[in-house]
Amino acid sequence: MKAVVQKVKRAKVSIDGNLFSSIDKGFLVLFGAEKGDNKNQADWLANKLSVLRCFPDENDKMNLSLQDVNGSILVVSQFTLCADVKKGTRPSFDNAMKPDEAIEVYEYFITKLKEKSLSVKTGVFGAHMEVDLLNDGPVTFIIDVPIYL
């Protein structure tokens, strides 16, 4: 399971030119499920994001979590995070979880975030989306969730 987490001042998802969802201050999370990923990993990632301290405190130190600043999360499925680009010039997506399995993990992850009383918005699984964001910092984390969970 992989996630690219960007601290944003705002982010939005449009589909076919129409606004689907948007957030103000918070995280844009690009989410990719790989073969063999499981719900324990989704639990770990939801827990990590709910307490990750990357928002500035009164001393401008990364000391506050998403919950501390009443931020939101916009989760967008992105199977291309699972690409292998080591050989050749065309990405291989063999590591990506099959869509019918991946949507279950994606929806479970979203449910776990909501259980943490976070404001969660999403894109549409499998849709061609336009994602627009204003990165804050910039602050971006690439999270490769441990496979031993």
Phi, psi and omega per residue, in radians:
M1 nan 2.320 -3.135
K2 -2.248 2.576 3.067
A3 -2.506 2.417 2.949
V4 -1.884 2.090 -3.056
V5 -1.984 2.101 3.130
Q6 -2.047 2.228 3.032
K7 -1.325 2.200 -3.040
V8 -2.216 2.676 2.959
K9 -1.462 -0.503 3.038
R10 -2.884 2.721 3.084
A11 -2.706 2.630 3.118
K12 -2.606 2.722 3.084
V13 -2.117 2.262 3.045
S14 -2.088 2.571 3.089
I15 -2.261 2.207 -3.095
D16 0.940 0.656 3.101
G17 1.390 0.008 -3.127
N18 -1.891 2.321 3.099
L19 -1.059 2.211 3.116
F20 -1.790 -0.816 3.094
S21 -2.739 2.777 -3.135
S22 -2.705 2.742 3.052
I23 -2.371 2.824 2.930
D24 -1.713 -2.453 -3.052
K25 -0.857 2.312 3.094
G26 2.784 -2.527 -3.126
F27 -2.054 2.370 2.825
L28 -1.709 2.134 -3.109
V29 -2.021 2.015 2.998
L30 -1.597 2.160 -2.926
F31 -2.084 2.204 3.102
G32 -2.236 2.275 3.118
A33 -1.829 2.306 -3.134
E34 -1.868 2.790 3.082
K35 -0.918 2.348 3.103
G36 1.560 -0.149 3.099
D37 -1.151 2.726 -3.074
N38 -2.489 3.093 -3.088
K39 -1.178 -0.507 3.095
N40 -1.063 -0.664 3.109
Q41 -1.181 -0.690 3.097
A42 -1.120 -0.677 3.064
D43 -1.049 -0.836 -3.118
W44 -1.021 -0.805 -3.110
L45 -1.149 -0.750 3.111
A46 -1.076 -0.747 3.106
N47 -1.088 -0.812 -3.113
K48 -1.037 -0.823 -3.090
L49 -1.172 -0.562 -3.103
S50 -1.232 -0.385 -3.093
V51 -2.075 -0.020 -3.113
L52 -1.067 2.101 -3.053
R53 -1.661 1.704 3.139
C54 -2.386 0.181 3.076
F55 -1.764 2.506 -3.037
P56 -1.264 2.477 3.017
D57 -1.589 -2.933 -3.094
E58 -1.142 -0.290 3.100
N59 -1.768 0.217 3.133
D60 1.111 0.509 3.064
K61 -1.755 2.506 3.074
M62 -1.203 1.604 -2.991
N63 -2.364 -0.100 -3.071
L64 -1.991 2.530 3.134
S65 -1.611 3.029 3.069
L66 -0.986 -0.733 3.131
Q67 -1.146 -0.666 -3.129
D68 -1.099 -0.550 -3.078
V69 -1.820 0.149 -3.099
N70 0.943 0.751 3.133
G71 -1.470 3.007 -3.133
S72 -2.098 2.900 3.078
I73 -2.182 2.320 2.994
L74 -1.958 1.987 -3.094
V75 -1.800 2.204 -3.125
V76 -2.190 2.159 3.095
S77 -1.211 2.425 -3.126
Q78 -2.655 1.581 -3.097
F79 -1.135 -0.353 -3.119
T80 -1.159 -0.264 3.042
L81 -1.104 -0.378 -3.087
C82 -1.600 0.133 -3.089
A83 -1.189 2.576 2.985
D84 -1.902 2.082 -3.100
V85 -2.041 0.320 -3.075
K86 -1.202 -0.643 -3.099
K87 -1.952 2.510 3.042
G88 1.174 -2.842 -3.087
T89 -2.063 -0.001 3.123
R90 -2.009 2.235 -3.132
P91 -1.099 2.516 3.025
S92 -1.793 2.323 3.137
F93 -1.912 0.401 -3.131
D94 -1.054 -0.491 -3.121
N95 -1.378 -0.266 -3.101
A96 -1.247 2.443 3.086
M97 -1.161 2.535 3.093
K98 -1.056 2.480 -3.039
P99 -0.922 -0.715 -3.106
D100 -1.153 -0.481 3.060
E101 -1.491 -0.694 -3.082
A102 -1.108 -0.657 -3.120
I103 -1.116 -0.590 3.102
E104 -1.135 -0.751 3.140
V105 -1.188 -0.723 3.121
Y106 -1.056 -0.844 -3.133
E107 -1.178 -0.629 3.082
Y108 -1.099 -0.792 3.120
F109 -1.009 -0.780 3.127
I110 -1.096 -0.744 3.100
T111 -1.043 -0.750 -3.136
K112 -1.132 -0.649 3.075
L113 -1.120 -0.765 -3.136
K114 -1.127 -0.585 3.108
E115 -1.129 -0.312 3.110
K116 -1.581 0.246 3.129
S117 1.070 0.559 3.075
L118 -1.623 2.612 3.025
S119 -1.407 1.995 -3.036
V120 -2.115 2.250 3.008
K121 -2.097 2.844 -3.092
T122 -2.437 2.944 2.869
G123 -1.601 -2.758 3.092
V124 -2.050 2.099 -3.101
F125 -0.951 2.230 3.068
G126 1.427 -0.130 -3.123
A127 -1.417 2.720 2.968
H128 -1.429 2.031 -3.036
M129 -2.105 2.660 2.955
E130 -1.864 2.148 -3.117
V131 -1.949 2.191 -3.134
D132 -2.105 2.315 -3.104
L133 -2.571 2.732 2.970
L134 -2.043 1.761 -3.106
N135 -1.198 2.403 -3.094
D136 -1.845 1.865 3.107
G137 2.379 -1.263 -0.058
P138 -1.235 2.514 3.055
V139 -2.220 2.023 -3.123
T140 -2.410 2.325 3.102
F141 -2.116 2.379 3.016
I142 -1.836 2.054 -3.067
I143 -1.980 2.065 3.036
D144 -1.831 1.787 -3.016
V145 -1.127 2.336 -3.131
P146 -0.976 2.429 -3.100
I147 -1.463 -0.233 -3.071
Y148 -1.391 -0.004 -3.094
L149 -1.328 nan nan
